[in-house]
Structure formats: structure tokens, C-alpha cells
Amino acid sequence: MYSVYVYILVMAVVTYLIRMIPLALLKKEITNTWVKSFLYYVPYVTLAVMTFPAILEATGSLISGAAAFAVAVFMAYRGQSLIKVAAAACAAVFVLELFLVRPAF
């Protein structure tokens, strides 16, 4: 019914308004420490909310996804590099999927 260009235009306007309204309304520097700390953690929380369900659902079973997450959190907490954390999580999924998923032949 409508052209795809109308949808793109509406999306562009809405995206622009979401970014422009706070800039237009907040002309002073934010001095409230609670608001500043809240805004500091928003990107991390947003990333976590988008990533966590994908981690659990990316594997063949929920158990291997949860185990990979646990391994990754443990290694990251211990200060390991991103490559080591990712490799260990992949290895955990591989090993668990090898033993949990039995071939049907």
C-alpha cells in the first residue's frame, strides 16, 4: 500500500526526534549524581540485555549455553583476554554438545 520510502522516512524522523529532543530540552550540564551514574551504566545494561538471551539460545541446548556463559563470566572475572574468554566459552559448548547431543543413527 505505502512505498518503502515512506517507511524509511518515518523511521528516520522518529530516530532523529529520539536523539534531538533530549539535546533541545537539556541545555545545562547534568549535576545530579544519581542521574549521571544512571546514564553512565545505560550502555552496559543495554548491551547485556541484548546479548544474554542470544548467548543462551545460540547453542543446541540451554544447558550448554548457560555453561558457556558461566565459563566466560568466570574467565573474564579472572582478568583473561577477550580471545581466551571466547575460546573457552566455545570449547565449553563444543564439549557439552559432544556429550549431550547423541546422534540418532
C-alpha positions as CSV (number, residue, x, y, z in Angstrom):
1,M,0.0,0.0,0.0
2,Y,2.7,2.5,1.0
3,S,6.0,2.9,-0.6
4,V,9.1,1.6,1.2
5,Y,10.5,5.1,1.1
6,V,7.6,6.3,3.3
7,Y,8.6,3.7,5.9
8,I,12.2,4.7,5.7
9,L,11.3,8.4,6.1
10,V,9.1,7.8,9.1
11,M,11.9,5.7,10.7
12,A,14.4,8.4,10.0
13,V,12.2,11.1,11.6
14,V,11.4,9.0,14.7
15,T,15.1,8.2,15.1
16,Y,16.1,11.8,14.7
17,L,13.5,13.0,17.2
18,I,14.6,10.5,19.8
19,R,18.1,11.9,19.6
20,M,17.2,15.6,19.2
21,I,14.6,16.1,21.9
22,P,17.0,15.5,24.9
23,L,19.6,17.8,23.3
24,A,17.0,20.5,22.8
25,L,15.5,20.2,26.3
26,L,18.6,19.8,28.4
27,K,20.8,22.8,27.8
28,K,22.5,22.8,31.2
29,E,25.0,20.3,32.4
30,I,23.5,17.4,34.4
31,T,24.7,17.8,38.0
32,N,22.6,15.2,39.8
33,T,24.9,12.4,40.7
34,W,22.2,9.8,40.6
35,V,21.2,10.7,37.0
36,K,24.8,10.9,36.0
37,S,25.5,7.4,37.4
38,F,22.3,6.1,35.8
39,L,23.3,7.4,32.4
40,Y,26.8,6.0,32.8
41,Y,25.6,2.4,33.1
42,V,22.9,2.6,30.4
43,P,25.1,1.4,27.5
44,Y,26.4,-1.6,29.5
45,V,22.9,-2.7,30.6
46,T,21.6,-2.3,27.1
47,L,24.4,-4.5,25.7
48,A,23.8,-7.1,28.4
49,V,20.1,-7.2,27.8
50,M,20.6,-7.8,24.1
51,T,23.5,-10.3,24.5
52,F,22.4,-12.6,27.3
53,P,19.3,-14.2,25.6
54,A,21.4,-14.7,22.5
55,I,24.1,-16.5,24.4
56,L,21.5,-19.0,25.9
57,E,19.7,-19.6,22.6
58,A,22.7,-19.8,20.3
59,T,23.6,-23.4,21.1
60,G,21.8,-26.7,20.6
61,S,20.7,-26.8,24.3
62,L,20.0,-24.3,27.1
63,I,22.5,-26.2,29.3
64,S,25.5,-25.7,27.0
65,G,24.6,-22.1,26.5
66,A,24.4,-21.5,30.3
67,A,27.6,-23.4,30.8
68,A,29.4,-21.3,28.2
69,F,28.1,-18.2,29.9
70,A,29.3,-19.3,33.3
71,V,32.8,-20.2,31.8
72,A,33.0,-16.8,30.1
73,V,32.0,-14.9,33.2
74,F,34.5,-16.8,35.4
75,M,37.4,-16.3,33.0
76,A,36.5,-12.6,32.4
77,Y,36.3,-12.1,36.2
78,R,39.8,-13.6,36.5
79,G,41.1,-11.0,34.0
80,Q,41.6,-13.1,31.0
81,S,41.7,-11.6,27.5
82,L,38.7,-11.5,25.2
83,I,40.2,-14.1,22.9
84,K,40.8,-16.6,25.8
85,V,37.3,-16.0,27.2
86,A,35.6,-16.5,23.8
87,A,37.8,-19.6,23.1
88,A,37.0,-21.2,26.5
89,A,33.2,-20.5,26.0
90,C,33.3,-22.1,22.6
91,A,35.2,-25.1,24.0
92,A,32.7,-25.5,26.8
93,V,29.8,-25.5,24.2
94,F,31.7,-28.0,22.0
95,V,32.5,-30.4,24.8
96,L,29.0,-30.3,26.3
97,E,27.3,-30.6,22.9
98,L,29.5,-33.6,22.1
99,F,28.2,-35.4,25.2
100,L,24.7,-34.0,25.5
101,V,23.5,-34.4,21.9
102,R,23.6,-38.0,20.8
103,P,23.4,-38.8,17.1
104,A,20.2,-40.6,16.0
105,F,21.7,-43.4,14.0
